[in-house]
Amino acid sequence: MSERIGFFICHCGINIAYRVRVEEVAKYASTFPGVVVSKDYLFMCSDPGQELIEKEIKDNNLTRVVVAACSPRMHEKTFRAACERAGLNPYHAFHQVCVREHGSWVTENEDEATAKAITIAKAGLSRVAYQDKLFPKKFSVNPNTLVVGGGIAGMEASLNIAASGNTAYLVEMQPTVGGHMLQYDKTFPTLDCAACIGTPKMVAVGQNPNVELMTYSQVEEVDGFVGNFKVTVNQKARYVKSNCTGCGDCAKACPVGNTNDWDNHTKSRKAIYIAFPQAVPVRYVIDKKDRGPCVQKCPAGINIQGFVALIKMGEHEKALKLIMEKMPLPGSLGRICPAPCETECRRQDVDSPLAICSLKRFAADQADWGAIPVPEIDKKDESEKVAIIGAGPAGLTTAYFLALDGYHPTIFEKAPKAGGMLRYGIPDYRLPQDVLDREIDYIKRLGVAIELEAGIGRERTIESLMAEGFKAIYIAAGAHKSRKMNIKNEDAEGVMHGIDYLGLLNRGQKVHTGNKVVVVGGGDVAIDAAREAIRQGAQEVTMVYRRSRTEMPAVEAEIKAAEEEGIKIEILQNPIEVLTDGGKVVGVKCIKMKLGEPDESGRRRPVPIEGSEYEIECDMIIPAIGQQVASEFVSGTDGIELTRWGTVDADPVTFHTGRPGVFAGGDVYTGPSIAVEAIGAGQEAAVSISKYLKGEELFENRQKRPSGKDWQKIPEKTAKAERAKMPELAVNERIANYKEIELGFSEDQAMAEASRCVDCGGCCECKLCIDQCKAEAIDHDDTDKKTQIEVGSIIVATGFDPMDPTPMVQYGYGKYANVFTNLEFERLSNATGPTSGKLLKRDLDDRMQFTSPPKSVAILHCIGSRDKNHHEYCSRTCCMYALKYAHLLKDKCGHDTEIYNFYIDMRCFGKGYEEFYKKVQEEGVRMIRGKAGSITEKENGILTVKAEDTLSGRIVEVDVEMAILCTAMEARPNAEEVMRKFGIGIGQDGFFQEEHPKLAPVSTPSSGVFLAGACQGPKDIPDTVAQAKGAAAECLALSSAGEVEVPPMISSIDKDICVGCQLCIGLCPYGAIEFNDFAGVSEVNSAVCKGCGSCSGGCPSGAPKVRHFTDKQIFAEIDGILLN
Amino acid sequence: MSEFEPKIVSFFCNWCTFTAADLAGTSRLSYPSNIKIIRVMCSGMVDPKYVLKAFLNGADGVLIGGCWPGDCHYINGNLKARRRVALLTEMLSQYGIGPERLWLRWIAASEGTMLKEVAEEMTEKLKELGPSPLNKTKNAVVA
């Protein structure tokens, strides 16, 4: 088979011929084996050039054609088409070698350039003979288009696509379309207001039936290829449905504030908001961040941010209702909870954490508990009864939730009154009995039966309860047994454990209290016992604790209160022997301790100091060193195990014990802990029991606890405010009685304290908005939605961002009140901005307040542009908008306003631009040719701008009241992410890479993906709109062609060579290779393969080959380059 | 006697490095003509056989150009190239060809200048190293 090769070398005008001696190359080629025609011509890509190829093919029966010219990326398609017209298979026949970009343009020496051209030609001539006939597959094209970005470019492109009858999916990240253009006031040079020309586009896009508008959405993944893209779009949860009318009543009621992104943070908005009044769609959106650290920490999951916000708004009843959604004992816990939430409160970064616990108490105390209405409960059948052992916080909570769910819980309590440790472990001056009673009464009103003095374990056991028909049992018996000291004589008369002491006193029984009392321990029980002893008449009460003061587990406020009452606290001491006389306590021998290495709890283990023993004289010793579970009542019940610490064993998620239908929670499960933990456990146990009774899987569909750290930023200039002080009884009024010591916040105090909340979670879910919404459009349970759309083409129109000039400290942005960025100034001038369109100076003390019009303004061009240190490029639009600002200032602030523009060069290149420049100059604006070097602020807020006036050669210092920085247009910060998603490239300036800067500005090397607008490079509105229309035209061309030819250079596996090792399958990034079990070889799916060659490069047998890049072909090129 | 001019065969990926070479051309950057470019679709397409064939044919150096990691048009072809080159340089050492003669460089489509710099660097270094051991018997020829 003899080849007949035609060789053509292009002069490209003089672009190749000026360095490469083209005739010499053609002469050489004519000597190459197989070459029958060898010609040079001025412009091969022109009509006559292509006709030359076609003619030579026909006249000389050429089988192959090699063209030496520009880069194949330019004209490979052109010349392939010519070969095809002449009747040859273009892939078989044609090869192009580059002697321009890789030859004449980069080689200065003529001899070298010519030699290189000859070598390259050799390579091409060698290769072409090995090329195979290939037939590209045609695929149908989906006529719809995805437009990414809803600014002016995206909107314009979408409308053009929609006009053809095809569908444009417009995906916009923000809740409204419009983009940066709609943030501006008037636009140059016509001074149309951006809203006037932009809002009709926005409305059109919202109403056009062929535009699917997806706002508050982002593209997650792009799969497929040109004509056949499958795109996954994530629509963020908006929490407001589409029937929102935009009335704004919700925002009026919302208690949470933030600054508005659309206004460049010059204006504030609420958590439920609309970006600006003309937003499309006119639909509010709720800004929800991750739940605040307080909510995440609270074991009961109370919506703390929510109830605090409601108290701030004066809605105390709603606050209580919100709290009671998660727990039934707000008044009690509001008095005694150690508040783990407060340790997490972010307000402490400003001054001190919020008094959350006391605010909860405030809400509870406002209500008339007897009158709180019982909610409507869908009661279940009488047989759905649950037995609960123990009426402490765990048992009461579980009963509460089960009753709300319609079940019939009965609590069996050993003691004469309900309440558990809340009743019997905490003294009345901390938690008055009537507070506990009113809450227990409410729980009973829900349908909870409480049997008192009805302990379980002797006559009635768990077994007998089950026999009585209780379908589930919850063990919430607590941990009431006091831990022994294990020292000599500890059972002597006069030693009474703290729990027992408090318990008897709380039952109203008389207990003999000694004169000199020693309390052993440092926890709340020890403190309570000590303070009770004082009230019971002890003269001297000493607490002995074996670790240091900071390690005492008791609440700090309690420790202080104890000291105020005259109790002595001896730290780092431990009793080693009770001293008795005739069986009665007369003293206790103690030893001093020092802190050694940490133990399992992480605290440093106290170590006795040898020889430091001493004695304390006393007649009563109250040990309070910890509690244990009294678990005798479970003995004899099959399936219920005890752990090695004596607690009841149960599953940590479901609280189910080993015995089906028996659950355990609270201190009886965890060991001694805090009440709010027991309440949290009670909630979960109620969920478990309800599922169990319904026959549902206990582990499934359980609500997850909130997590995450994406919280609202605390504004920098937050004024410090002191934490509200709890009013208390004077110390001298306390000791003689059991009156409640903490008196509770007044309403003013509570509302002021609640206002200190910094709203970490954004929207606090107080639901005040729902009350206001007449359209019933708010849905707080909304979730993100993922949709898949199918399109044939994609337009990336993601726009730009103005540069942040904060790092350029010489201009003082962020430091000096009256230095503005271009966007901030636009917002001032815009009628929907913070000043309703008036151009005003900023208040020196409050960035969010504006005062009077400036009498003098400096406008600084080229901030961050044309700058080696930031961006070398010119941002194209700044000179024009700088002139626009000058005009607006003259117009709105008076023609005697002094305006100075500091420029390097004036770029007024467009239609009407030069005329606009002249007009502004005639208004008396002073143009200073010299970039401003710095801005400094004087004491009264006046700014001094320093620059070199290059026309006069002098340094000028100009004092002005306001300065505007024309900052560079730069690529968005997420450009890299977008680039990878769509398979496009980024140029050195950070903007997306077009296919060719002059001839293909809106297409990319990735077929089917186009660019439009500022994301491709800085440009003004006219150019953006032109590009948008251009990109739309490209998409419509694809759509109307209906078919697309996909290059056939994909891989195929020679089944005769393949050994079935399957190495290629793992190498393929697209999963395009499958193993054929029957044949024992791997096979390429030609619809998925993109021809990257990972398989061919990696196969040890050489079985897969990418068509048009086979071994023979590449080897031929290598031979051509190196061999003679 | 003419100065030794190294013969460098380069495999440039279509999307990044080949485009960078085009950009170097349109920017009229000059670099040594020792580099001869073979276009491949992806640096991951470069079979070890190509590299060995080049050296056997008398190349003094082989340059593989690809996209920066993370930016490969075919997701991770360049990473496969990296692994392959690591193994190849081992083999080249054992064959006595010398691992310094095989270069793998990431050159993005917009980095025309970097291409020029790499071309100059490689030509310089190979001039210092001298002809490939497989080439020593042949006369040094102006490439």
Interface residues (C-beta under 8 A of the other chain):
Chain A: S71 P72 R73 C98 R100 E101 H102 G103 W105 V106 T107 E108 N109 E112 A113 A115 K116 T119 I120 A123 M979 R980 G983 G985 I986 G987 Q988 Q993 P1005 S1006 M1049 L1067 P1069 Y1070 K1090 G1091 C1092 G1093 S1094 S1096 G1097 G1098 G1102 V1106 F1109 D1111 I1114 F1115 E1117 I1118 D1119 I1121 L1122 L1123
Chain B: K7 V9 N14 W15 C16 F18 T19 A21 D22 A24 G25 T26 R28 L29 S30 Y31 S33 K36 I37 I38 R39 V40 M41 C42 G44 M45 V46 D47 P48 K49 Y50 K53 A54 N57 G58 A59 G70 D71 H73 Y74 I75 N76 G77 K80 A81 R84 A108 A109 S110 E111 K116 V142 A143
